[in-house]
Every structure is written in structure tokens, then in C-alpha cells.
């Protein structure tokens, strides 16, 4: 079974590098129940690419007209 790129699980470090979102922001957002949806595997925290993209889209301001 081949995973679609949007189903790939990324660490906080991977998200920070790939999307330019600071690791500390991701940590704080997760503690507050905000930010991209997380996947917990034991003590590990991972993010699905599709969840990060959806979160970015939902938090993008419309352009000023």
C-alpha cells in the first residue's frame, strides 16, 4: 500500500522545515487545542500533510479588495 503524500505523517521538525511554521508555535497550539490536527502514536506527535494544508487554508485571510 502506497501512502498518498497528503497522508504522510510529519514530525514537528518536518512541519517547521516544510511549511515554515515554528516548532514552538506548533507545541503551544497543540497544548491549547489549536493549530493543525495532531496524530498521537504513543508519546510521539505527528501531523498529516492534508491536515496542515487544511488548517492553513482555513486560517488564510481573504485578500483586501
N, C-alpha and C positions, 0 to 999 in steps of 0.2 A: 504494500500500500504506500503510495507516494503522497506526502503531505503537500497540499497547496501552500504557496508562500504565505497566504493570509492566515493559515492555521499554525504556522511555525511559532514556537514558544521562544521568547527572548528574555534574557535576564535584564535587570535594571541597567547594568553597564551597557548591554547591547542596545537597549532603547535609547539611552543617552547618546551613544555614538551615532546610531542610525537616524534618529529623529531630532536630535539636538535639544532634548528635554533633560534638564539637570537631574542627576540621580537623587539629590537631596529633595527636590520638588516631588519626585515620584514617591519617595519614602513618606514624606509628610502627607501627601494626598492620600496614600493608601491608609495611613493611620486615621485620617479624618473621614474615610469612606468616600473620598472624591477621586478625581483623576480617572485614568483608564482602568477598566475592569481587570482584576488580577486573577491568576490561577495559582492556587497553593498546592504544592506537592511536598507533603511533609512540612519541613521548615523553609523550603525554597519558595520564592515568589517569582512567578513568570508572567509574561504578558503575551497575548496573541496579537499578531500584527493587525488582524482585522479589527480587534477591539481598540487598539491605539489609533488606527485610522478613523474609526467611527467617533471616538472621543474628540479627536482633532476637528473633524467635520462639525460635530455638534457644538463645539466651542469656538468656531470661526465666526467673527463678526461680519455682517454684510458690509460691502464696500459703501462708503459715503457717496451720496449722489450729489 
